[in-house]
Structure formats: structure tokens, C-alpha cells
Amino acid sequence: MSILESLQIAVDGLVANKLRAILTMLGIIIGVAAVIVMLGIGRGAQASIEAQIQSNGTNLLYVRPGSTQSSGVRQAQGSAATLTYADAQALAEPGAAPAVKAVAPEYNAFGQVVYQGTNSNSRVTGVTPEYLDVRILKLASGDFIDAAAVNAKSTVAVLGANVAKTLFGDADPIGQSIRINNVAFRVIGVLASKGGTGFGSLDDQVMAPITTAQARLSGSGQFRGSNNVSTINVQIVDAAQNDAAIQQVTAILEERHHTTGDNNDFSVLSQQDILETAATTTGVFTLFLGAIAGISLLVGGIGIMNIMLVSVTERTREIGLRKAVGARRGDILMQFLVEATVLSVLGGLIGVGIAFGVAHLIGGMSVGSISLNPTIGLDSVLLASLFSIGVGLFFGAYPANRAAGLNPIEALRYE
């Protein structure tokens, strides 16, 4: 008997027992759909995280202060106040670091931002004019902080999109006076929305001249005769010079701080390092989701085996009759393997269709600032489909072998 004949018999059997066939395929359908959707969600989340990181600026280095030690316990990186405004100026000195394109120090504080009867607890970031380009920010209205405002320690502020909406609603905030920790500031600009949540989102921040934030908002301390800064954002010329920029920045700060290697009181983290860490983390998360979803494929395979065993029992006399008229062991084996494969293939195809439907339904949803837009690739579709076929063959082998091994005389006498 040819494969085509076995296929025709298998299809006829499925048509004759539609409900049983559907219930048998259900595990495969759910398993394939789950694997594809889970892998798609993981990839979509990875793309969303990488896009958020890159939206903070391209080709960036983040220079952070060192850590403090309290009661013999080392605190988190950045807890010490070991970076200064003068350090940032030294890095920005023309020719000092050829791989560095721009430098934008920032000083972070938290404050109560009040306008008339409305207030907002916001992160206040002291910045320089370079911050706008280094962090790829755009203005929705007004102006950004300029060099004159920094030098004069002006009490001017630029609002994040969410802060502006909270304080002013649909009204124009430009030129209005707000109070930050009881210090009056004049609003000169509003940033365009960048998305994200929490104090880490620029939409929820207020920006002021770095010198003003240091002097008026939290009483910044000094280190080596210069005001402290929280972070120095360093934009490099291009990604190819990432390592060179790290070496140049490290060398300049080591010379200024009189430290070397493990004794450095600062750390330099590249955006590429952050992207690689995020990719590794989300990659493991994606594989974990896929593995969990894959368990349902195994459950579906067990369902196929159970139904095929029942089918062998129900068709014992048919098998005996076929053997009596000349069917070989291989013919019987082929018939039941084809039936199991057909069930798996049909279940896989239906599962793929459902996966695309689910991906379309949840597209645009998000958890916090992370988008759940599933990214379904051809590889995940092929992986789930081939795995479902393999499951069908694997779990269909035992019932098929059992059917092929039946004694024709005993099979014909079976009631």
C-alpha cells in the first residue's frame, strides 16, 4: 500500500470521527499556538526594551560614581559622591578624548512641584544644554536650558510631558511660575513625550540648570573642590570607537582622581553593555516561556497516543482482515503512523493560525512600559510545526507497532 493510499484512509477515518479527531488534535493545537505566541511575546518584549534603551541616546557611555561602604557592607554602585562638574568639563575639553563627541552631566534630586492648587512629586534633573542632543530629546513647545541659564544659575525649568499635563492640563505652561521645594521657577519649555513609566521616565521629570539644581534644590556637596554630579552622559563618535572611548574616559578620570583599576571611585558603563545584558536576559526569558509552552505539546502527544491505542482496539478485526488478504506488517505500521502524523500536521496548522490571531489581538498591549507586541518569526513557526510532527510520529509509533504486530487469526476472532 502506498503512502497516498494510507493518507486517504487516514483522512477518511478522521472525517468519519470528526469529534474524536478534534479532541485528539486539541493538545497539539494549544501547544503549537502557545509556543509560537510565547516566543513572539518574548521577542516583542526584547525589541521594546532595546528600543527604550536606545531612545535614551545612541552610542552612549554612562559614567557613574563609586559605591560607599557602611558598617562593613558595600552599598550599591553610584551611592558615593565622587563625580564632579569639573570632571565632566575635563572630559569635554577639546582633544582630551578624541572618541568623545559630547558630554552632558546631570544632577538628580526629588522635589514637590507645585502650581496653584496642583502638585506633583517629581524627579528634578539638573542638566546642561548638551543634554537635549545627547539624550535625543525634543521640545513640544518653548526653549531648552541654555549656557546663559547654567552660568547665571537661573531659576528656569523645562517640564516633562506628564508633569506638564498634571500641573496645567490643556493650558499652556510656558511663562508660568511653579514652585519646586518652595523655590520659584519659570517654565520655559515642555518636552515631547518619550514614553516609559516611573521616575526613570523623562516624561515624569522636571529639568533645571545643573548649577541651579545643585545650589537651590538639595544642597549638593562638593568633591575635590567642585560640585557633585549624579551621572556623566558621554556620547561617543560612533559605535566602532566604543572601547577607545571607554579607555580615554577612564584614563582622564583616573588621572584626575589619582586612582587605578580596582581602586577607581567611578564606573563606566556602555550602552552596548546594557543592550547585551538586556538581550541575554530577555533571551533566557523567551526560551523559558517557550519551554513551558512546549510541555503542552507533549501532553498533546500523549493524547494522540491514547486515542490511537483506542483506535487500534476498535479496529482489531479490520486489521486482521487486512492481514488475511495480504497486508504486510509495514503496510499496517505505515497506516497508523500516517494517521498520527495527519493529526499532528492538522493540529499544527490550526495552532499556527490561532497563534497569529492571538498575536493580532494582544498587539499594542503593554505591561508597564514594556510593549507586548508579539514578533512572530518564520523560525518559531517552523520549530513549533516540526516539533508537533515529531511528537505525532513519536507517540504514534507505539500504537502503530502494536497494530502491526497483531496476529491475524486472533484479530479476526476479536469481539
N, C-alpha and C positions, 0 to 999 in steps of 0.2 A: 504494500500500500504506500502510495506517495505521500509527501508532506501535504500537498494540496488536498488530497482526499482526507487526510487526518484533520486538516484545518476546516474543511467543510463539515465533517462530523462534529468537531468541537463547536462550531458556530451553531449548527442545528441543535446541539444539546443545550447551549446557552439560551437560545430562543425558546426552546421548549420549557425551560425552567428559569424564567426571567427573574422572579423574586429571589430565588436562591442565588443566582448569578450576581445580582446587585448586592445582596448581603455579603457574599463572598468577597466582592471587589471593594467593599466599603473601607476595610482596613487599609488596602493599598491606596485608595483614593485619598483618604485622610492623611496617610503617611507621606505620599508624594507632595500633596498640597502644603503640608506642614513644613517639610524640608525646604521646598522652594521659597515659601514665604519667610521662614525664619532666616535663611541665608540672605534673602533680599533685604529684610529689615536690618540685619547686621551690617550689610554693606551700605545701606542707606544712612544708617547712624554714623558709620565711619566717614562717609563723604560729608555729612553735616558737620561733624566735629572738625574735620580738616578744613572745611570752608570757614568755620568760625575762627579757627586759629589763624588762617591766612588773612581773614578780614581785619585782623589787628595790625596788619602791615606785612610787607614782603621782605624777605632777606634780613630778618631782624636778629640782633643779639640782645639778651636781657642781662644786664649787669646788676646783681643783687648784693646787698650787704651780707656779711657773715652771720654766724649764729652766736648767741650768748650762752653762758653756762650758769645755771642756778642750782645751788645745793648739790653740785657734782653731776647734774643732769644737763646735757646739752640740749638747748632749745631748737626750734625749727630754723631752717635757713632763712635769713632775712630779718631775724629778730634783733640783730645788733645794728647800731647806727654808725657804720664805718664808711659809708659813701657820702661824698660831699658835692656841692655845686661846683667847686673848683676842680674836682675830678672830671666832671662832665666837660668843663671848659678845656681841660688839658687834652681830652680825647678828641675834641672838636678843633683843636689847633691845626691850621693848615699844614699838611705834610707830616704831622706826627704819626698818623696811621693811614697810609695810602689806601688800604682796603675799606676804610670807613667813609661813607657818603654823607651821613648826617647823624647828629646826636641830639637826643631830646630827654633831658632829665625830668623826673616827676616827683612830687612830694604828696603823699596821701594822708588825708585826715578825714574825720567824720564830723558832720555838723547838722544842726537843726536849721533848715532853710525855711524862712517864713515870708509870706506875702499876705498882708492884711490878715484875714482870719484863717488862712490856709497854710499848712506847714508840711514839710517832708523831711524825714531823716535820710540824708543822702551822703554819699561819699564825695568829698571835696578833693579835687586833684589840682595841685599847683603845677603849672606847665609853662613851657616857653613857646615862642612862635613856631619852632620846628616840629612841635608835637602834631600839628594838624596834618602835615605831609607824611611824617614818619609813620603815624598810625592810620593813614589813609582815611581821614575824617572829612566830611563835607558839611557845609553850613546850610541849614534850611533858610535862615534869614540872619541879617546883621553881619557883624565882623568877628574875627577871632582875636585873641590876645596878641599884641604886637610887642616889639622890643621896647618901645617907649613905656608901655604899661609895666613891663617887668622891671625896667630900671627905676621907674618912679614909685614902685610898689603900689600901683593904683588899685583901688577897690572896685574892680570891674569883674563881671562874671559872664561865662558862657554856659547855658543850660543844656543838659541832655534832653532828648525829645520827651521822655516820660516825665521828667521833673517839670518841664515847661507846661505839659498837659495838666499835671496835678495842680500846679500853682495858679495857672492862668486860664485853663480851659481852652476856649477858642479865641481868646483875646490875644492881642499882640504884646509880648513881654518886652520888646526892645525899648530901652529907655526907662523902664520901670525900676523902682528901687525895692530890693529884697534885703532881708537880714540873715546873715549866716553867723550863728553863735553870737547874736546881738551886735554884729558888725554890719553896717550898711554897705551894700554893694549895688552898683548899677549894672543892669543886664545889657550887654552889648551884642549878644548873639545867641542863636539856638542851633544846635547840631541836628543834622538829619538823622533819622532813626537808623540804627545798625542792627537791632535785634539783640537777643540774649536776655537773661534774667539775672537778678541778684545784684549785689554791689559790684560785681565784676563787669556788668554791662555798662557801656558808656552812655546808654540812654537814661540810666538812673544816677548819673553823676553830675556834679557841677564843677566847672573849671574856672580857675582864677590864676593870675600871675604867680609863678612859683615863689617869688620873693614875698608877695603878699600873704600867701598861704603859710609860709614859714614864720613870718613875723606876727601876723594878726590872728591866725586861727588856732594854732595848737602850741605855740611857743617852741618851735623847732630848736633842738640843741645844736651844738657845734662839735665838729671833729676836725682836729688839726687846723683850727682857725677858720673854718668855713662851715656854712650851714649844711645840715644833713639833707640828703635826698633819699627817697624810698627805692627808686629804681632808675637806672640809666638805660634808656632805649637807644640802641645803636643800629642804624641802618647801614648795611654794607653795600658795596658797589654792585655785586651780583653774587649768586649762589656759589659760583665756582671759587670765590675768594673767601668762603666761609671759614675755613681753617686758618687762613692767613690773618683774617680779621680777628679771630679769637686770640691768636698768638700776639698780635700787635696790641690789642686792648689789654691783655694780661700783662704784657711787658711794661706798658706805661703805668698801669696801676701798681704793679709790684715795685717799680722804681719809686713811685710817689709814697707808697705805704711802707716801704722797706721790709717787704715780706717775700717769701719764695715758696712755690709749690704747695705742700700740705699746710703751710703756715699762713696762707693767704686769708685775709679777712674779708674776702668777697668771692663771688662765684659768677661765672659767665656761662649762660645757657643759650644755645642757639635755637632758633625757631625750627630748624631741621630736626634737632633732638626731640623737641616736643611733638612734632609731626610723626616721627618714627615711633615714639613711645605710644602715642595715641593709636597709630596703625597696628602696632603689636597687640595692644590691649583689646581693641575692638575686633581684631582678627581672631584672637583666642575666644572672645565672647561669641563671635559668629559661629565658629566651629562648635562651641559648646551648645548653642541653640540648635544647630544642625544635627548634632549627635542625639540630643534629646528627641527631636522630631523624628529622627531615623528609627527610634525604638518602635514607633507606631507602625513602621514598615515591617519590622519583624513580627509584630502582633498580627498584621495583615497576612503575612506569610503563613503563620500558624493557622489562621482561619482558612486559608486556601488548602492547606494540608488536611485539616479536619473535614472540610467539605468534599475533597477528593476521595478521602477514605470512605466517607458515606456513599459517594458515587460508585466506588468500586464494589461495595457491598450490595447496593441496589442493582448493579448491572452484572452481577456474577454470572447469571445464566446467559446474558448476551455475550460475555467474554468467552464462556465455554463453547457457545455456538460458533463464534468466530474462529476459535481454535480448531473446532471439529471440522470446519470447512476449509482449513488450510492456513489460517492466520499464524504468522510466526511470532515468537516472543518479542522480537524487535518491533513488529507492527503494533502490538498491544502497548508496548512501552512508549512508542512514538505517539500513539493516540492520546494517552493520558498526559504526557509531557506537553504536547501541543495545547491541550485543553487548559492546563495550568498556566502556560505561557500566554495564551489568549486572555485569560482572566487578568493576568498581571499587566499586559500591554494596554488593554482597555481601561483598567483601573488607573494606570499611569497617565494615559492621555486625558481622562476625565479629571484627574488630580491636577495636571498641568493647567487645564482650562480654569479650574476653580482657583488655583494659585494666582493666575493673572487677574481674575475677578476680585479676589480679596485684596491684592496689591492695589488695584484701582480704587477700591472702597476706602482703604486706610491711607491712601496717598494724601499728603498735606497735613496729616495729623502729627502731633509732636508731644513729647514728654519734656516739660520744661523748655529749654532752648534747643533740644535735640530733635531734629526732624525724623519722622518715621517713614519717609518716602522710600518704599522698598525699591531696591535696584536689582531687578531680575536679569541675570546673565545667562547666556546660552550654556555655559559650563554647568551651572546649577541645575538647569532643566535636564541636560544630558545625564548628569550624575544621578539625579533622582529617578529618571526614567530607566536608565540602565540598571540601577540598583533594584528597582521594582521587578524588572525582568529576571534578574539574578535570583531574587527572593522567590519568584514563581517557579523557576527551574529547580532551585534547591529544595523547596518544601513540596514541590510536586514529584520529586524523584522517588521518594519512598512509596507513596500510593501507586505511582506508575509501575514501580518494580514489583510491588505486591500483586498488582493486577496481572502483570506479565508472567508471574510465577504460579498462577493458579493452575491446578490440574484440570484439564478439560472435562474429564468424566465426572469429577466431584462438582465442578462448576455447573454442569448440566443437571445434576441431581439436586442442586441447591434450591431450597424453597424460601 
